[in-house]
Amino acid sequence: MSNMEEYAKTTKHICCCFGLIASLTLLFIVSPISNFKVISFFGKLFIICVIVYLIKYNVETNYSFYKKYQDLNVGNDGTIQMNILTNCVFVVVLFILCLSILSTFFTSNTSTSTSTSISNVNVDIR
């Protein structure tokens, strides 16, 4: 397997893991399941573990890819550098997502709803 095929395979793996993160985030943070504290806690904990794994895996893959192609004089060097830069931005976004999910552990989920009742409104019609 060539270096590009190996890098494409790892990129596909990273993409699938990100799809898993997105699905789990919708399931455990946005959906009504988030009202169940224990399930939501373990779901968020699992999401954070997957994000940390994905950050580690992406950084290692990026570093090894950069080292393999640093010494070679490849014709489309700009494309490779742009791919590495994009992966670095992706890692930063994952880190921000991880911090955002971590912050939900320390904020309360009690939502105050203001409901107005139509029976409290007196209308004088003359």
Protein Blocks (a to p, Z undefined) as FASTA:
>chain_A
ZZklmmmmmmmmmmmmmmmmmmmmmmmmmmmmlmpmklmmmmmmmmmmmmmmmmmmmmmm
mmmmmmmmmmpccfklmlmmmmmmmmmmmmmmmmmmmmmmmmmmmpcfbdcdddddfklp
ccddZZ
